[in-house]
Amino acid sequence: MHFVRLSVAALLASTAPIAANAQAQSVAVAETSQDILVTAQRQNQTQVSGNGSVGVLGDKAAEDIPFNLRSYNEALILNQQPDTLGEVLENDPTIRTTLGFGIAGEVFVIRGFELASDDVGFDGLYGITPRQLVAPELFSSVQVINGASAFLNGAAPSGSGIGGSVNLLPKKADRDMTRATIGYTSDSHFSGALDVARRFGENNEWGIRVNGSARRGDVAIDNEFHSSYVVGGTIDYDSGPLRAMLNVNYQRLRQSNWRPKVAVGSAIPRVPKADANYSQPWSLIQTRDFFGTFSVEYDLADNAMLYAKVGARDGKEDQTTASITLLDPATGAATGSGSYVPRTDNNESATTGLRVKLNGGGISHEVNVGVAASWQVNRNAYDFFGSYDTNLYDTPTVAVPPSALVGGDLDDPFPISRIRVASVFASDTVGFWDDRILITGGLRLQQIKTTSYAYTDGAKSGGYNKDAVTPVVGVVIKPVAGLSLYGNRIEGLVQGSTAGATVEIGGAPFQVTNGGQTLPPVKSVQYEVGGKLNMGRFNAGLAVFQIDKPNTFYRADTDNPGFYEYGNFGTQRNRGVEFTVDGEPVDGLRVIGGVTYTDAKLRRTDGGVNQGNDAAGVPDVLANANVEWDMPFLPALTLTGRVVYTGKQAVDQANTLELNDWTRFDLGARYVALLGGDTPLTLRFNVDNVANKRYWASAFAVFGTQLLQGTPRTFKASASIEF
């Protein structure tokens, strides 16, 4: 009996180390799982940064920039499942998105002025981003610079961007990762994506990242179909003094039966059902783009860097439109019109420069000199259809109307325009008092050369070769740590836009006497003062600005009755205040938001008509609030919410019509689970426009009086596994 007791004691003693070791391993596994969970949650955090690429000035910290810049991260794109670039920019309290009239292409309204999708930058170069529609899955960051940027980025070649610029950055391998994602968007839109990144080499100097996605199906608007197939790849090298990156992308998009803007006359109609579609099944846009960039940086010394970047895009699109013009706001009776426009684009862009940093006598200098150029060739043709009867509230399906007016070669479009923008630039940022005072001065001499060709036979019909100098002056003062005060005077310069062959007024097409003519370059002037506050856990910014820009639109040609002319008539002056905030004021609670007030007035109008009126399509107030809350009792769960408010806006230049303000609420949740103890699975569910509110979202239009309806309630769900 005693022997047995000794044996049990010995057994317990002998197994104690095993139990202790098992317990230690269990703790280690638990700790590892917790670390994995925390890391996954951190990588999913939606964030915005004030740091970023400031054109030719290079990558800068927010506190050193005399401009208002924000960068939206890759996690935001992954979490929100945006269908287009416009849905990413819905998060910005200074931007609203609309459409060009009769097309599916997005237009971004920044500080009350348009930025066409044609003038969205890619990796710092113009003309490389696909036009009309952009799939967000290819990009690691969406950067916004508010205000004119002719010195920073050069002249926007397609004639927009006076109020601000958007730059898209390609994905690169910043860590080893393999992520697979599946998704669903109501009504029946399904998606799948794969994203793989690896770093390799003796010192991880090489990186490769390949990602692709496919989306297809009907969206929340009745019978509107979207499909998207994209793939992108990046190879980068970073070792010693040399850094290089090659990025190549392919994008193929299709939208059919897309809901257009509504042209209105003397009254604003009641808003149709939130998911109503007043298009036609034969409306269609198909785009195919190959695009990419190659960049290299070489450190000549610790304080001197030589850089160069080239990019190219080959794009093709076929678009059949179905526009609607309201005749009777009470009954919804309307007339419809359509067109077929085939188009190809062949664009190249390049820049090279030298950046040198010097110090001496308590003063620092950062000198930047370089050259840049872009070339764009646009080949297109058009076939305008005859009109047909339709209705805003009870839309019939009609056959494609017969041709009414054809221009160019529909089967093999020939060049309609060639644009070359070339520039040389130089700047110096001088720092005093340990760089607590930074003064930037710069000049960019730019040459814009355009050639336009007749739609009838392709013969040269016009063009110009104009030079302009666009200066910049900026000041940054950092009186105390975390506070940065700034001011700037900078000019905008864009290629003059091209007059259409016809313009639709009141549902009927009118010929334009100067159709096909490209207007001279348009210059604007911006003054801005502001401040940035960095409290560690959160950031806040305040900016006050004024921008003056020539006003461009169609008007009746008094010398040719029954015709219209296109030109710069009068001036639009926009004054405003922007307040932005972002960060994590308390653990687990993240906020992105802000408020913008804009007073946009027409000045020096033609004959004094509409002098002092509000500019059409510019809301007086914009406000956004994005909130993410990691639940303290369940750290794997994050609740999300967003409020988007848009104030009143004039519909026409006479200010006889006005859109009411509107507010939209979005809600969502995100949950991270671990599969097998070490593989994170992220589940996401979002509802945009929870209340299914029906509203006219925008009245912004380059010409005419047109309204864009807001999107209906949309459900989104996705699951990502990373291993």
N, C-alpha and C positions, 0 to 999 in steps of 0.2 A: 504493500500500500504506500509505503514511504517512497518506494522506487517509482511508482506511478506519479506521485506528486512531483518528484524531482524531474521526471521525464516531461511532464506538462510545463513545469517552470522553464526547463531547458528549451523546450519547443517554443514557448513564448519569447524567451530571450533571443533565440536564434532567428525568429521571424520578425522581431522588432525592427531591425535595420531595413528589411524588405518593405514593411508597412510604411516606415518613415520615408523610404525612397519613393514608394508609390504615391504617398501624399505629396511629396515635393514635386514629383512629375505632374500630378494633377494640378497643383498650384501653378506650375510653370505653364502648362497648357492653358489654364484659365487666364493667366496673365497675357499669354500670347494671343489668345482669342480676343481679349479685351483690347489689346494694342491694335489688332487687325480691324476691329470694329471702329475704334477711334479714328484710325487712319482713313478708313472708307468714308466715314462721316465727314472728315475734314476735306477729302478730295471732292465730295459732293456739294460743298458749300458754295452757294451762289454769291459771287463777289464782284465788286467794281473797284477799279484802281485809278488814281489820279496820275500814275506814272505811265510812260509810254513813249512811242516814237513820235517826235515832233518834226516830221519832215526832214529837211536837210540838216537840221540841228542835231539829229540823232536821238538816241534814247535818253530821257531825262527824268529826274525825280520831280514829283509834283511841285515841291516847294521852290524849284529853280525855274519854273516855266511861267512866263508872263501871259499865259493863255489858259482857257478853261478846257481841260482834257479829261475824258473818262474812258476806261477800258473795261468792257464786259467779258468775263472769263468763259472758258470752255465748259465749265460745270453748269453755267446758266443755260447754255444751248442744250446740253444733254438733259437737264432737268425739265425744261419747259417744252421740249419737242417742237420747236418752231418750224413751220412749213416754209417760211420765207424770211429774208433778212428783216423785213418790216416788223415781223413778230418779235424779233430780238430787240429792235429799237423801240418797241412799245414800252420797254422798261425805263426809258429815258424821260425825265420830266421836262426836257427842253425840245422834244421832237414829236411830231405826229406824222403818220404815214397815210398817203392817199394813192390814187392811181392816175396815170395819164389818161386823157379822155379817149375812149374807144379802144384802149389797149390794156393788157394785163400787167404792164410794167409798173413797178412801184416808184413813187415820188416821195421823198422825205422832206418835210417842212422844218427847217432849222432857223430859229430867229426870224421866222416869217418869210423866208425865201426858200425856193425849191432847190433840192439836190436830186437830180435825176440818177437813176441806177447806172446810167452810162458813165457818170462821173464819180462813182465809188472807187476808191483806190484799192489796189491789191499789193501788199508788201511794199507800200510807198510809191507805187507806179500807177499812172493813169492808163486807161484803155485796156487793161488786162482782165479786170473783173467782167464776168458775163453780164450783158445788159438785160434789161427788163426784169428778170427774176433770178435770184441767187439762192442756192441751197446752202443753209448755214452749217451743215454737218462737216464741211471741209475745213473750217476755220477754228483756230485756237483762241482768237480774241477779236472782238469788234471794237474798234477805237473811234471815238468821236472827238473832234476839235470844234468847238463852237466859234463861229466868226469867220471872217475872211482869212484866206491862207495862200494868197498868190505867191508870196515869198517862200513860205514853208514847203508847199507842194507843187508850185508852178500853176499855170493857168489850166483850169478845167477845160478840156478840149471840146466838150459837148454843150457848153454854154450855161452851166448851172454851178451851184456850190458857193454862192455869194455869202450865205448865212452860216455855212459850216461845212465840214468835210467828214467823211467816214472812210476808215482804212481797215482792211481785213488782213489778218495775219495767218499764214498757213500753219498747220500743225507740224511739230517736229518732236523727236524722241527726247523728252526730258527725263524719262525713267522707263524701266522695263515694264511692259504692260501687255496683256491680251484681254480685250473686253468685247463681249458679244451682247447685243441688245436687240430685243424685239419690242414692237410698239403697236398701239392702236389709237386711232383718232376717229371720233364719230363723224359721219354716219357709218362708213364701212371702209376706212382707210387703214391699211396695215403696213408695217415697216419692219425691216431687219437691218442690222449694221454690225460690222466687224472692224475693230480698231486694234492694230498690233504695233508695238514700239519696242525697239531693242537698242541698247548701247553696247558697243564692243570695241575691241582693241586693247592694247596693253594698259592704256590709261583711260579707257572709255572715250577715246577721242572721236570715234565714229558713231553715228546714230542713223537709224533707219526707221521710218514710220509709214505704214500703209493703212489706210482706212477707206472703207466704202460703205454705202448704204443704198437700200432700195425701198421706195415707198410707192404705194399704188392703191387707188380706190376713191370712192365718193367722200367728200368732206361734209361739214354740217349744213352748208347752203344746199338747198334742194337740187339734186341731180348735177351738182358741180363736181367734176372729176379732176383729180390731180395725180400725176405720177412723177417720180424723180428717181434717177439712177446716177450715182456719183461715185467716183473713186479718185483718191489722191495719194501721192507718195512723195516722201521727202527723204533725201540723204544729206546728212550734214557732217562736217569735219571741224573739230575744234582742238587744236594742239599748238602750243608755242605761240608764235606771232601770227599764225595763219588760221583764219576761220572761213569756211565756205559752206554754201547750202544750195541744193538743187531741189526744186519743187515742181511737180507736174500733176495736172488735174484733168479729169474728164467729167462733164456734166451733161445730162440729157433730161430735159423737163418737158412735161406736157400738161396743159390745162384745157379742158373742154367745157363748154357751157358755163363759162365763168361769168359771174354777175358784174355788169358794167356800172359805170356812173350814170346818173340820170340828169339830162339837160332839162332845165326848167325855165319858165318865162316869168310871168308877173306874180306868181304865188308859189309858196312852198307846199307841196302835197303832204298829206299824212303819211307816216312811215308804214310801208308794207310789213307783213309778218316778218319776224326776225330771220327766218330761213327761206323767205320767198326768193324766187329766181325769175327775173324778167328778161333773161337772155334767150338765146336760141341754141338748140342742140348742135348746130353746125358751126358755132363759134369755137375757135380752136387756136391755140398757140403751141408750137413745138419748137424747142431750141436745142441746139447741140453745140457744145463748146469744148475746145482743147485750150488750156491756158497754163501758164507757169512762169517761174522766175529762176534765175541763177544769180547768186550774190557772193561776193568775196570781200574780205577785210584782211588787211595786212598791216601789222604794227612795224613801222619803219624804225621806231624807237619807243621808249616808254611813254613819250608824250606826243607821238605823231602816228596817225593812222591813215592809210590809203584805202579807199573803198570804191566798189563798183557794183552795179546791179543792172541786169537786163531782163526783159520780160516780153512775152508774146501771147497773142490770142488769135485763134481761128474760130470764128463763130458763124452759125447758120441758123436762121429761123424762118418759119412759115406761120403766118398769122391771118386768121379769118375772124373779123370782128362783127359784133352785133350790137349796135348802139341804140339808145332809146331817148327820144325827146318828147317831153310831156306836152300835151295840148290842152287837156282839161283836168285840173287838179282835183276836181270833185269826183269825177267818174274814173279817172285814171287813163282815159283815152290818150293814145300817144302814137307817134310815128316812129318807125324803126328804119335804120339804115345799116349798111354793112360794107366791108371792104376785104380784099385779099392783098396782103403785102408780103412777098418773099424778100429775104434780105440775107446778105453775107457781110461779114466784117473781117478784115485782116489788119491787126494792129501790132505794133512793136513799140517798146519804150526802153529807155536806158538812162542811167545817170552815173557819174563818177566824180569823186572829189577827194580832197585832202583836209583832214581835221588835225589841228596842232594846238596843244595846250602849253602855255608859257607862264612862268612866275618870276617876279623880280621887283624889288623895291616895295613889297607889300601889295602889289597889284597883280592880278591874274588875267590872262587872256585865253580865250578859246576861239581860234581863227578857223573859219571854214570857207573853202573855195571849191568850186566845181562847175560842171556843165551837165545839162540834161536835154533830152529830146524825145519826142514821141511822134509816131506816124500812124495815121488811121485812114483806111480806105473803106468806104461804105458803098456797097452795090445793092440797089433795091429797085423795085417796080411797084405799081399799084393798080388795082382794079376796084373802082368804087361802084357799089351795087345801087340799083334803084331802091326807092323807099317802099315801105309796106305798113299796113295798119297793125297796131298792137295795143296792149293795155298793161299799165303798171301793176294792177291788182289782180287781173285775170288774163295772164299772158297766153295767147294762142301759139301753137307751133306752126310756123310758116316755112315754105320752101325757100331755098336760097334765091334772092331776087336776081334778075338779069343784070348784066353789066351796063353801066351808064357812062363810065369814063375810065379809060385805060391809059396808063403812062409807063413807058419803059418796056423792057422785054421780060414778060412774066416767067418764061421758061429758062432764061439765062440772063439774069439781071446784070447790067453793065454798071460801071462806076457812076455814082451820082455826086459824090463829094470825096475830096482828098484833103486831109488836114495834117499840117506839120507844125508842131509847137517846139521851139528850141529856146534854150536860155543859158546864160552864164550867171553865176551868183557868188556873192562874197558876203561874209558877216564876221563880226567880232563881238564876243561877249566879254565885257570887262568886269572884273570882280574887285571890290574894295572891302576893307574891314573883314578879312577872312571870308570873303564871298558872301557876306551878309547883305551887300548891295551888289546887284548884277544889272548891268546895262547892256542891252543887245541892240546893235545897229546893223542893218544889212540892206543890200540892193540886189535885185534880180533884173537883168535886162532880158526881156522876152520878145521873141518874134513869132507871130502867128501867121502862117501862110495857108490860105484855103483856095481850093479850086472847085467850082461847081459845074455840073454838066446837065444838059437838057434831057428831060425825060423822053423827048420825041425821038432823038437820034443819037444821044450820047455826046453831042458836040459841046465843047466848052462854052458855058453860058455866063460865067462870072468868076469872081474871086478877088482876093486882095493879099497883100503882104504888108503887115503892120508891125511896128515895134512899140514897145511900152516898157517903162521902168517902174517896177513895183517895190517900194521901200518898206522897211519895217523898223519900228523903234519900240523897244520893250524895256521895262524897268521892273525889277524885283527887289523888295526891301524886306529883310527878315530881322525885325527889331528884337524879338525874343524867340527862344526855341519853340518850334511848333506853329509859329505864326508867320505867314508870308503875304505881303501886300504887293500888288502888281498893277501895272498899267501898260497899254499898248496902243500904238497907232499903226494900222496895217491896211493894205489895200487888197481888194479882190480884183481879179482879171479873168474874164471868161471869153472864149470865142463867141462871137455873136451867133445867135441861133438862126436857123434856116427857115425861111418862109415856106409854108406848105403850098402845094399847087392849088388846093381848095381849102375852104374853111366852112364848117357847118354852123349855120346860124338859124335858129328857129326850126330846126329839123330839115333845112334845105341846104345843099352845098352851093357855095359861091366861089367863083374863081378869084384868085389873088393876083393882082397886077404884077407884083414882084415875086411871084411864086418861084421857088428854087433859089432865090437870092439869099446869100449868107450875110447877115448884118455885120458891121464893124465890131471889133472887140468892145466889151462892156467893162467899164471900170467902176469900182465902188470904194468907199472909204469907211473904215470902222475906227471908232474910238471906244476903248474899254478900260475900266478900272475895276479892281476886285480884291478879294482876300481869300486866303485858304488857311484853315485851322486844322492842325493834326494833334489830336489829344491821345494818340497811341491806340486807343480802342476804337475811336471813330474819327471821321474826317468831315469837315463842313466847308463849303465854298460859297462865296457871294460875288456876283459880277453885275456891273451896270454897263450897258453898251448903247451905242448909236451907230446905225449903218445907213448910208445913203446910196441908192442904186437907181440908174435909169430904168424906167418902166417900159416893158416890151409887150405889145399886144396887137391884135387886129382891129382895124377901124374902117368905116366906110370910106372909099376913095372918092372924094368930091370931084375929082377931075375925070373919073370914069364911072358914071352911074351904074349901079348893079354889080360893081366889083368892090373888093376889099383890098387894103394894103397892110403890110406888116412892118413894124418899125419900133424905134425907141421914142416914146411919147411921154414926156414928163418924168417925174422922179418919185420914188417911194422911199420914205424915211421911217425906219423902224427903231424905236427906242424901247429899252426893256431892262428888267431886273431878273436875274436867275439866282436861285438858292438851291444848293444840292447838299445832300448828307448821305453818308454811308458808314458802315462799320458794325461793331459788336459792342454796344454800350454795356451790356452785362453778359456773363457767360451764357452761351446758348441762344441768345437773341440777336439776330442780325437784321439790319435795316438798310434799304436802298430807297431814296426818295428825294423829293424836292418840289419846288414851285417856281413857275416862270410867269412873269407879267410882261406883255408886249403891247406897245401902242404903235400901230402901223398906220401911217398917214400918206395920202396922195398929195404931192406938191408939184408946183409948176406944170399943172396939167394943160393939155392942149385946149386953148381957148378958155381956160379957167373952169372947164366942165369938171365937176366932182372935186374941185379943189378943197383940200382939208378933210375929205371923207376918209373913213377907215378902208384900208386895203382889204379886198375880198379874200376870204379863206384863212385869215390869220386870227386864231382865237386870242381873246384878251388874257386868259389865264389857263395855264396847264399845271397839273399837279399829279404826282405819282407817289405811292407808298408801297414798297415791297417789304414783307416781313417774313422771316424764317425763325421758328422757335423749336429748338431741340427740347423735347419733353423731359423735365428733370427726373421723373419717376420711371421713364422708359427711354434711355438715351438713344436707342436705335431708331426712335420715331421722331420725325421732324414735321411740323405743321407749317404750311405756307399760305400766304394771302397777298393779294395785290389789289389796290384801288387805283383806278385811272380816271382822272377828271379832266374834262375839256370845256372851257368856258364858251361864252357866246362868240359868234363870228359873223361878220357881214358876208352876204352871199353874192352881192353885186357891187360894182363900183359906185353906183348911185346911192347905195345904202338904203334901198327901199325894202330889202328882204334881209332877214337875220335868222340864223340857226340858234336854237336854244342850247344851253349848256347840257352836258350829259356826264353821267358817272357810271362806271362799270366795275363790278366786283368779280375777282377771280379767287378760287380757293384750291388748296391741294394738300397732299401729304406725301411723305417719303419715308420708307422703312428699310433698314439694312439688316439682313439676316446672314448668318454664317452657315455655309454648307460644308459638312465634314469637319467643322471646327476651324477651318482656315481659308475658306473661299467665300468672299463677300458677294451677296446677291442684293441688289438694290431694286426695290419696288417703288414705282411712282404712280400717283394718280392726281390729275388736275382737272378742274372745271373752269373754263373761261366763260365770262358773262353768265354767272350763276343764275341770275334772275331772268335770263333770256330777254333782256331789254332790247327793244327795237328803237333805233335812233339814227339820225343822219350824223355821220361821224365827221365829215369834212366837206367844205365848200371851196377848197383850194383848187384853182384851175389856171392854166397858162392863158387860156382864152375862153370866152363864153361863161355861162353860169351853170355849174354842174355840181351834183351832190353825190357823195359816196355813203352808202349805208354801212353801218357797223356790223361786225360779224355776230352770228347767233350763238346761243349756248353750245359749247363744244367740250366734249369729254376726251381726255387724253390719258392713256395708261402705258407704262413701259416697264420692262424688267431688264436689268443689266447684270451680267455675271462677269467678274474679273478674276483671272487666274494667271 
